[in-house]
């Protein structure tokens, strides 16, 4: 039995292409969710073509999405308590040859890995091997991926650079890109944005950014003063308060604030955007697959998608932000080659290892 453990909408988006390909081959799987995101994740699961979750490990913080470090600690205790109560029984019930699959660099990735170890099953890590080289940036993601890299059994790495970071590990499989590439290309088929007026997309939500009010204000002011286009700013439950407060306090006028979109709608919005500003690694990967000019507004990043072609790293430098806004069109890429499907590579490897049997 293949068991996906995830807890955020971003994880669901990147797991979905693998799960859909398992379904197409008649291979059973289960989904155990921790709901770091609550309502948004529950809405995303059917929209992504995934079946209903098989087990609910936790329900965010008292039924609401996690926003603060204290809530994260409380949620983690809930996950641990669920494990203490249930894992011994579940271990006895699991069929031989079961496998836990985790994705990325969230706290669910770490806790899912330890759940797999507690179940005495191998653990496969999708998007493995990424390293920024600085545990402080991004925080806590860099620590999360280092912990999982030590304890996972199979490492699905998106690039040779990521593979080189795991030379001391066995079972390292190069997937030639992230599953986000499949997610965006699956969703892009037939996706359109009917808006005629030009616009840009902005999504800034990471803890290290939102927890720095001075940086938030400085960045939003720079975007408002220098963008040649209206800015559609997408917020989630975690980032909304800080973003909207800064926009109001600064009297900014180019932003229109939008709540998170269903993934297919978001891909259509990306396709219609003239440029994107984001601190999301997932959106970096998706925008690169579409060739859209993208500013990655982070101090450092471990992902290399788009760099040298359609993407620029700001390093939180406002001069770099202004330079991008003044000359973004030169970064646009057309005729992007599809290349290999990371999700197909993962499914083929799971079959070859005996964890998945088509049509069984």
URHU-V381298 format. One record per helix or strand of 3 or more residues. SS is the DSSP state (alpha for helix, beta for strand). FROM is the first residue (numbers start at 1). TO is the last residue. If there is no record, write none. Layout:
SS	FROM	TO
SS	FROM	TO
This chain:
beta	2	6
alpha	9	24
beta	29	33
alpha	39	47
alpha	69	93
beta	99	103
alpha	107	119
beta	122	128
alpha	141	151
beta	154	157
alpha	160	164
beta	172	174
alpha	179	188
beta	199	203
alpha	207	210
alpha	213	226
beta	230	235
alpha	240	250
beta	255	259
alpha	263	272
beta	276	278
alpha	281	290
beta	294	296
beta	311	313
alpha	318	326
alpha	328	331
alpha	342	352
